[in-house]
Structure formats: structure tokens, C-alpha cells
Amino acid sequence: MPEVLIGPTTLTGKGPYLDILREGGFTPVFTGLTQQLTEEELLHWLPGKVAVLAGSEPYTRRVLEACPQLRVIARVGVGYDAVDLEAASERGVVVTITPGANHDAVAEHVYALMLSLAKEVARQDRLLRSGVWSRRHTTPIRGGTLGIVGLGRIGKAVAQRASAFQLRVLAYEPFPDLDFVAQHRIELCSLEKLLAESDWVSLHLPLTSETRHLMNRETLRQMKPGAFLINTARGGLVCEADLVEALRSGRLGGAALDVFENEPCRESPLFAFDNVVMTPHTAGVDERSVMDMAVLAARAVVLLSRGEWPAEWIVNPEARPRFRW
């Protein structure tokens, strides 16, 4: 049977996604690795496979040219900046995503990060474990202003939870769902107004040439003094060198990052700040969301192999004229 590589190291040898692949006539192949695959590792594992359930490993032009049998890159997630879309489309390789499967997980993580910053959870835990009993005032969330940059599925999920914390919600979104905005009493505004008035700024945009380094020296200076920046979207949205500068100046209250400009991130000047909370790109991968995303990715592979075209999941429709199974 044709083989499908299982790229994300967060996926195990159990779950309904495997049944979907096997019933569709495919053999799943696991690498046994515990860290995100590198380009060289992909060049070792991917040749000969007709499809891959993909994590954030790099599907570069070099990788794609070495894999002439590859037909589908089925992302277990919604971001696809690790895929060279132009190269994939040229070769008739369809790239799919799993919209709607992990937005609640990311939204929950946003509030976990907010609470950790506001209540200094990580700092207090470290002090207490070192024998220091330090009690000081922390930051309230209730009554503050949350600025959501990007009101897509994940931004909406974050906004829906804001009322539980008595937060006023501002949003910057060029193409808003006006019914949703009215229902949840969200104030649409410019990015400049959002940055100037928000106590919490949460990023929920895709990474494109237009959004890369959206948060830079200039936009960070536009943020309200003492405000907090949260990024669970893509690391490239933030210029980390400029963020370090803003934190050193004391202008920002802190930052929470689940994503980084270079991943995996094993060293950074950001590690030195007590008012920075970081997680290793885990916002969208709780046990439920990972399995939901894997199921959708497996279904995409099977549907495409049967000649169907799940357009709502496909990010490079221009590959269709060259796509052959």
C-alpha cells in the first residue's frame, strides 16, 4: 500500500486518524523522532511517500524536488508558512490545512498566558521553590482592555471568552464579521488606536510578507505603557530584537510568546526577563485539538486520493491543473 509519512512528533501510533488512513488504503509511517524534523531528516524520510501529515517541519523546494511521488502535504494545523507553496504548486502537490479544529485550544492558551503574566505565576513559583516567601500586588485582568489583532476563527474564540474576565474588546480586522462584532460588543478600530488603548494585545494573523514584523520598534512604541503583548500566531509577526529593546526600556509590562522567529528556540535574550512567559509552540496542540486536526488531515489525503477536491481545506488551488494521483 502507498505510504503516508506522519510528520508531527506530537502524534502517536494511536487514534482514529490512523484508521482513516488505513481504511483509505494507506500505510502510516512514523519516524520515531521526538523533535521537529529538520530538512535533512525530511530528505531521508519523505522520498517515496505519496502524502505527509505535516507539522511545522520545512517543506522547502529542495525537499519537494527530492520527492517526485509526493501528492499531498496535509498540515495538522492552520499555518503553512513552513511550506514553499510556489514550489508545491509547480509540482502539483496539494497543500491542505485543518481550519476550525484548534481555535478553542489556542484561545484557552491565550488566557493561560494572560493569567500567568498578570498573576506572575511562573515567577512566584520559582521564588517559592527557592525558599522565598514573596507577597506583592499582581495585575488585575478584570476591567481592562483586550486588543485582538485579527478576528478570524482564533481571534473570535478569544473574543468570546473575554466577557468572563469583564474585558472591553477592541479588534483590528480589515474584513470583519459584523454580526459577530455586534453580538459580542466588539469595537472595531485602527491598529494604532488598538495599540494605544489596549492593556493586552493578542496577535492572531497569518504570517505573510505584509504582516512580517508587524510588531517592531515603531508599533511597540505605540503600545500603551505597561501593556502586555501576546503572540500565539506566528513568530515572524514580532521582531524579537525590537521586543527585547522594548522590554529593557521598561515601557512594556511584559510579553507572552508561544511562537518564535526561529523554531525550535533554545536560546534567546528573552529568556532573561522575569516578565516574559514562553511556551514551545503548544497553544494549538492539546490532546483534543491534535486528534481533531489529525483526523481532518487524514481525511484530506483520502478524499484527494479518491478524486474529490475539499476546496475549503486547500490553500494552493493553483496546483489543481498539475495534480495527479
HUVENHU-V724534 format. One record per residue. NEAR is the number of other C-alpha atoms within 12 Angstrom. Layout:
near: (NEAR & NEAR)
//
This chain:
near: (15 & 25 & 29 & 40 & 42 & 43 & 41 & 36 & 27 & 32 & 37 & 23 & 20 & 16 & 21 & 23 & 33 & 33 & 20 & 25 & 34 & 22 & 18 & 24 & 21 & 27 & 26 & 34 & 31 & 28 & 26 & 19 & 19 & 14 & 19 & 28 & 31 & 27 & 23 & 18 & 21 & 35 & 25 & 17 & 29 & 41 & 27 & 24 & 32 & 36 & 43 & 49 & 48 & 44 & 41 & 38 & 35 & 32 & 40 & 26 & 24 & 20 & 30 & 37 & 24 & 24 & 30 & 27 & 26 & 37 & 40 & 50 & 53 & 48 & 44 & 44 & 44 & 43 & 36 & 35 & 31 & 35 & 34 & 26 & 30 & 23 & 27 & 37 & 31 & 24 & 31 & 29 & 42 & 47 & 50 & 45 & 41 & 40 & 33 & 26 & 32 & 35 & 37 & 29 & 31 & 41 & 38 & 28 & 36 & 45 & 34 & 30 & 37 & 44 & 26 & 32 & 34 & 33 & 24 & 31 & 23 & 25 & 25 & 24 & 18 & 15 & 16 & 15 & 12 & 11 & 10 & 12 & 13 & 16 & 14 & 10 & 10 & 18 & 24 & 20 & 29 & 20 & 18 & 26 & 33 & 44 & 44 & 49 & 45 & 38 & 35 & 31 & 30 & 35 & 44 & 39 & 30 & 43 & 44 & 32 & 25 & 33 & 22 & 16 & 21 & 18 & 29 & 30 & 40 & 39 & 44 & 34 & 28 & 16 & 15 & 22 & 21 & 18 & 11 & 22 & 26 & 15 & 14 & 25 & 21 & 33 & 31 & 30 & 26 & 19 & 29 & 25 & 24 & 35 & 37 & 26 & 29 & 38 & 37 & 48 & 50 & 51 & 47 & 41 & 36 & 30 & 29 & 18 & 12 & 12 & 22 & 21 & 29 & 33 & 37 & 24 & 22 & 18 & 26 & 40 & 25 & 25 & 34 & 30 & 23 & 28 & 38 & 45 & 50 & 50 & 51 & 50 & 45 & 40 & 39 & 32 & 39 & 40 & 28 & 34 & 21 & 24 & 42 & 29 & 22 & 35 & 33 & 21 & 18 & 21 & 24 & 34 & 35 & 42 & 46 & 48 & 42 & 39 & 35 & 33 & 30 & 23 & 24 & 22 & 21 & 14 & 14 & 19 & 18 & 28 & 20 & 14 & 26 & 25 & 37 & 36 & 36 & 37 & 30 & 27 & 32 & 33 & 34 & 39 & 34 & 24 & 19 & 20 & 30 & 38 & 30 & 30 & 40 & 46 & 32 & 37 & 46 & 45 & 37 & 40 & 51 & 36 & 27 & 31 & 27 & 15 & 14 & 19 & 26 & 28 & 21 & 18 & 35 & 34 & 32 & 33 & 24 & 21 & 27 & 27 & 15 & 18 & 27 & 23 & 24)
//
